């Protein structure tokens, strides 16, 4: 059976390392996992070329796909069914081929929830999310699932946060949208979730140092300047690797149809790969 991650750019993805580690630990010798560069324009054709699952495990057929930016929202109209979490956040990071149909799901929300739980971060009473893309939408869904029904979204241009504001409305979350220059007014919240790309939150590091807990979805390079500042001030820091790990665990469950996915084997493989990349940089 075959699976892959697709997006653009894709060369940095840690997904192949995590999924392959799971296959090895589970004894799935006939399974493979690849990485394909694919943008929004190429997505429809790519999906058409992939065969739905058929036959016995080990056949050269496709089990599923992991999707990263910019494909999570673009894939929705190309799917036959979409899970409730993916509908709520307006994006699917997982496609499972089953019964000749394409089934979309979102495991990012699960990944965020598990990462927070693993770090011992209690359900926040207040939160601010930096960034307005697909991962920010998943963060809002995770916060809602933890019982928080209001949050602040901080972005560079409020006009570009329209889709995420619609997600908040579907989730029943009261959302205030502010610009980054207002960040000082929100450093007193229980939790800040930064969904900004690597380096983008560096300018806010000194101000973010005052927050009690920071969830930074960046996993390399790590720690980010913001994460280091919060940790130095005694705050709790959760990194993007934990989110990536747990969303990948759920993807393996969905694609293989098996339970008992080896979390620690995947964690060890991912951490080893990150150390290898750091040594080479």
Rosetta blueprint (number, residue, H / E / L):
1 X L
2 X E
3 X E
4 X E
5 X E
6 X E
7 X E
8 X L
9 X L
10 X L
11 X L
12 X L
13 X L
14 X L
15 X H
16 X H
17 X H
18 X H
19 X H
20 X H
21 X H
22 X H
23 X H
24 X H
25 X H
26 X H
27 X L
28 X L
29 X L
30 X L
31 X L
32 X E
33 X E
34 X E
35 X E
36 X E
37 X E
38 X L
39 X L
40 X H
41 X H
42 X H
43 X H
44 X H
45 X H
46 X H
47 X H
48 X H
49 X H
50 X L
51 X L
52 X L
53 X L
54 X L
55 X L
56 X L
57 X L
58 X L
59 X L
60 X L
61 X L
62 X E
63 X E
64 X E
65 X E
66 X E
67 X E
68 X L
69 X L
70 X L
71 X L
72 X L
73 X L
74 X L
75 X L
76 X H
77 X H
78 X H
79 X L
80 X L
81 X E
82 X E
83 X L
84 X H
85 X H
86 X H
87 X H
88 X H
89 X H
90 X L
91 X L
92 X L
93 X L
94 X E
95 X E
96 X E
97 X E
98 X E
99 X L
100 X L
101 X E
102 X E
103 X E
104 X E
105 X E
106 X L
107 X L
108 X H
109 X H
110 X H
111 X H
112 X H
113 X H
114 X H
115 X H
116 X H
117 X H
118 X H
119 X L
120 X L
121 X L
122 X L
123 X L
124 X L
125 X L
126 X L
127 X E
128 X E
129 X E
130 X E
131 X L
132 X L
133 X L
134 X H
135 X H
136 X H
137 X H
138 X H
139 X H
140 X H
141 X H
142 X H
143 X H
144 X H
145 X H
146 X L
147 X L
148 X L
149 X L
150 X E
151 X E
152 X E
153 X E
154 X E
155 X E
156 X L
157 X L
158 X H
159 X H
160 X H
161 X H
162 X H
163 X H
164 X H
165 X H
166 X H
167 X H
168 X H
169 X H
170 X H
171 X H
172 X L
173 X L
174 X E
175 X E
176 X E
177 X E
178 X E
179 X E
180 X H
181 X H
182 X H
183 X H
184 X H
185 X H
186 X H
187 X L
188 X L
189 X L
190 X L
191 X E
192 X E
193 X E
194 X E
195 X L
196 X L
197 X L
198 X L
199 X L
200 X L
201 X L
202 X H
203 X H
204 X H
205 X H
206 X H
207 X H
208 X H
209 X L
210 X L
211 X L
212 X L
213 X E
214 X E
215 X E
216 X E
217 X L
218 X L
219 X L
220 X L
221 X L
222 X L
223 X L
224 X L
225 X H
226 X H
227 X H
228 X H
229 X H
230 X H
231 X H
232 X H
233 X L
234 X L
235 X L
236 X E
237 X E
238 X E
239 X E
240 X H
241 X H
242 X H
243 X H
244 X H
245 X H
246 X H
247 X H
248 X H
249 X H
250 X H
251 X H
252 X H
253 X H
254 X H
255 X H
256 X H
257 X L
258 X L
259 X L
260 X L
261 X L
262 X L
263 X H
264 X H
265 X H
266 X H
267 X H
268 X H
269 X H
270 X H
271 X H
272 X H
273 X H
274 X H
275 X H
276 X H
277 X H
278 X H
279 X H
280 X H
281 X L
